[in-house]
C-alpha cells in the first residue's frame, strides 16, 4: 500500500473512528453522572404533583395493583387516609398526555393535573388548563359526558380517557382491598 492511499483512505477512517469512540465515551460518562439527578428530579416533581391534586396529604404509599391494562402509570394511597392519587397516560394529538387524579375515599375527584406539554400550544394545551380541568372536579364514575374542547378533540379525549382509567383503577383497588 502506498503512502498516498494510506493518507487518502485509511488515515481519515482511523481518525473518524477515534472521534466516534471519544464522543461515545463522553456521552456514556455524562449519562452516568446525570441519570441519578434526572431520576431524583422526576421523583420530586411526581411527589409535588401528588401533593397538589390531593391537598392536605401527609405522605404516600404506592399501591401494588394490576392496572397496567387500563393505562395506569402509578397509583398511590395517601397515608393519613385522605384518598388516592392515580396517574394515567393516553395518546393525544401531539404525543402522550399524562393525567394525575386525586380521588377521595368516596370515589370523587378532588384534584387533577394534566400534562399536555406535547400538545399544540393554544389549542390542545387548553385540555390542561383550569377551565377544562374544573369539569372533572367532584365527579365520580364515568366522565364520558364531559364535552371535548373544540379543535382540541384528541387532547381533551386523551384527558377524559386518563380520568376514566384512573376512576376504573380506583374501583379495582377498592375491590381488591
Secondary structure, DSSP 8 states (H G I E B T S, - for coil): --HHHIIIIIHHHHHHHHHHHHHHHHHHHHHHHHHHHHHHHHHHHHHHHHHHHSTT---EEE-----GGGTEEEEEEETTSSEEEEEEEEE-SSSEEEEEEEEETTS-EEEEEEE-TTS-TTTGGGGGSHHHHTTTTT--S--TTS---TT-HHHHHHHHHHHHHHHHHHHHHHHH-
